[in-house]
């Protein structure tokens, strides 16, 4: 959702949706939400971590998969999150 939200016009939004279509959508669980709330309370003021950051990170942490982002600053502080630059 954050990727689609970042599209600056209808054409880019459509391209983004087409690009994302083959990927499996993984929904946060109740435990993911609890983890995200703890991280938000812990790192929001000190690292500028926002709600969408911890929600995305919670699923990546649970699945133990890398989280590719151009915004490493908000994710490096989060425990159990393997944040990497995509390029």
N, C-alpha and C positions, 0 to 999 in steps of 0.2 A: 504494500500500500504506500509506503514511503517513497518508493521508486516511482510509482505512478503519480503521486502528489508532486514530485519534483519536475515533471514534464511542464515545459513552458508554453506549449500550445497544443492544439488538437492533433496535429500531425505527429509530434513527438510522443504524445500520450498514446496514440494508436500504435506507434512503433514499439514503445515500451511494453504495452500489453501483448503484442505479438511475440516479442522477445521472451517474455516471461511465461507464455502459455505452456511450453513443454516441461517446465519445472513443477515439482510437486509442492503443494502448499502445506506447510506444517503449522498447525494452530498451537498457541500457547496452552498449557495445561494449568490446572489450579496451582500445582506446585511451582510452575514457571512464574505465575503471577506473584506468589509469595516471595520467591527469590528476587524477582524484579523490584518489588517494593522495598525489600531490605537493601538492595544495591542503590536504589534511588535515594533512600534516606541517608545512606552512608556517603555517596559520592556526588550528589547533586550540587551542593555548595562548593565543595573543594575542587571538583573536576568539571563542572558544567554539564554533567550527565543529565539527559532529559528522559522523559517517560518513554518515548519511542526507542531510544537507545537501549534501555534496560529490557524492554519487551523483546526486541530483536535478539539481544544478547542472551536472554534467558533460554530461548529455544536452541540457539547454537551451543550453549553450555550443556544443556540436557543431552543433546545429540552428540556432543563431543566432536563437533565439526568446526573447521575454520570459519571465521566471520570475515569476509572480504569487505573492506571499507576504505574510502579515501579519508575518513575522519578517525584516524587512530586515536587521537587525543581522548575521546570520550570512552573508548573501549579498553584501552590498555590497563586501566586501574581495576577493571572488573575481574574478580576471581573466576577461574575455570573458563575464561574466554580466550581463545586463540585468535586474536585480531591481526589481520594481515592486509597490506596494500594489494589491490588487485593487479597492479602493473607497476 
